Amino acid sequence: MHLRAAGEFVKVATRFQSEVLVIKDGKKANGKSILGLASLAIERGAVITIQIDGEDETNAREAIEELIDAKFYED
C-alpha cells in the first residue's frame, strides 16, 4: 500500500472511535497510523486482515469496505 492509499485509509479510520488494526503476515499495525500501515509493506494483491473493535465498528467496517471497493479513489 503506497502512502496515498495509506493516507486515505487513515482518513477513513480516524473518523471512528473504534480500534482499527491491519494485520499482514502476523504483524499488526494501527489502521489510524500512516507510519504503522507503511511498516507492513502491503503490496498489491497481498492478503490482509482488518480487525475493528468498538461501539461504532459496523459503521467503520462499512466505510472501510467502501474505500476498498472504490480502490482508494485512485481509478
URRADA-V890008 format. One record per pair of residues at least 24 apart in sequence whose C-alpha atoms are under 6 Angstrom apart, sorted by the first residue. I is the first residue (numbers start at 1). J is the second residue. Records with the same first field share a line. If there is no record, write none. Layout:
I->J / J
This chain:
1->42 / 43
5->72
6->34
18->53 / 54 / 56 / 57
19->52 / 53
20->51 / 52
21->50 / 51
22->49 / 50
23->48 / 49
24->48
